């Protein structure tokens, strides 16, 4: 296929039943790789309660290439780099800050007094027309679609995949996906390769 890929973002009024896509005059063909429908007002993600840096927090990983997102109240987002054998978290921003599109992040929300549920819904705000530069050195990757993992390798990649998870003591970390098993990394979750 020749030509350039383009992203077109448009708003569709609530209740619309049909959308027509018209081919541009003079072109021979038009290909649609993907259509995503996002709620322009809210985008919920689920964070899990556990221990991060010695404190109880709600934590999740997140990735999407569709658009940038604004962080909700009481949350922070971090990218990840590798320094020798250590993982280093870099603050992208706190509530109200923007997560660039195509950027894997760890989203952290404080556990408020009285909160004890095992998960917490965080509402990200899609910013369909906002462009923000990605953070250099971030090793977190992702996909909007589930990724097959076989023997700890992603889609035939020679490197091993590591995903955010909790150990038996409820401590968050990045864990290698078990060798010898076939599993999936859910869509819109960040991972890194080593």
ABEGO torsion letter per residue (X at the ends): XBEBBBBBBBBBBBGBABBBBBBBBGBABBBBABBBBBBAABBBBBBBBBBBGGBBBBBBBBBBAABBBBBBBGBBBBBBBBBEABBBBBBAEBBGBBBBBGBBBBBBBBBBBGBABABBBBBBBBBAABBBBBBBGBABBBBABBBBBBGGBBGGBABBBBBBBBBAAGBBBBBBBBBGBBBBBBBGBBBBBX
